[in-house]
Amino acid sequence: MAAVSELSVLLFALISNIHSEELIVIREESDSLTFELPEEAGSCLISRCVGEEKLVLWNTSDLWPQNSSVPEDLKQRLVSVANTSTYMIQNLTRSDSGLYQEECWTEGKVTHEKHITMTVCGSIGEISRVDGIPEGTLDLHCPGAADHLDVQWLKQDHPSEQGTWTRVFGDNTASVMDNDRGRYQVVENTSALRISNFSTTDFRLYTCLLMKQQQCVSSQPVQYLLNTEFIYRSVGDTAVLQCPVTDLSEDKPPYWKTRFYNDHQGQPDYTVGLVDQIYSLVITSSSSQGEKKSLSDAKIWKWVSVTSGSLSQTEEEEFLM
């Protein structure tokens, strides 16, 4: 243990100028946690932080002494994927919840550091989808919160990064997202997450963690979606899909994308134009009049805006051609 403490002090000195990546992940019991280290790194440590101590799980370098203090139960669940820089903790239990750290260095210089805070829950529920139109303030309800368990709310950082989260509320009393200027509150009697001044950046996947004695009983994902609008047209007609947001500018126009593609039918012609001062998607079909299309040919088009480099969905519309 003394060797590990000395190693921790040395590594702290080395990484003082390295930007550390922070991740929050949620896993279900019996699931696994995967660490993917940079392939170009010469030596790495993967550790679990317990208080001020570090329990080294993997040591890819011969420069540091091997640590044999890993509990036998945990040691049997550590897996290294052959010929890769991938490492896994399998068959997770709730006692595996905590802070993990990746540290790598090349030619004596620390080049990689990542902190992963993992919460292992007894169960992860199905996503509850809420449809509607936001009108300034929105409440996201937490299924199961009536059991008087402690509730923590988290928000998914980016739709493309599955499994990474940002804390919205660490408890039922105060927001920990200072950059959102107090827009998030927890309703005391229901534990619902109240979002004020709802905007396109709030279209994310949320989850509430039901906690008991500092362990996660269950994770309940909740997602808010705008109402879907169905538009029906005859073959050969032109469809105009209007953006639901009007505060757009020429230097930041929206763009549209489709969820499904018909490779065997080809794509319709579509352009983005200004219709009644509202950016709209104009779709014209090149099919001959009277040609029949099946329901499988339906396409869902969605309007997407770019905000600070991230995609924000505001509305989906299904266009049956």
Secondary structure, 3 states (H helix, E strand, C coil): CHHHHHHHHHHHHHHHHCCCEEEEEEEECCCCEEEECCCCCCEEEEEEEECCEEEEEEECCCCCCCCCCCCHHHHCCEEECCCCCEEEECCCCHHHCEEEEEEEEECCEEEEEEEEEEEEEEEECCCEEEEECCCCEEEECCCCHHHCCEEEEEEECCCCCCCCEEEEECCCCCECCHHHCCCEEECCCCCCEEEECCCHHHCCEEEEEEEECCEEEEEEEEEEEECCEEEECCCCCEEEEECCCCCCECCECCEEEECCCCCCCCCCEEEEEEECCEEEEEEECCCCCCCCCCHHHCEEEEEEEEECCEEEEEEEEEEEC
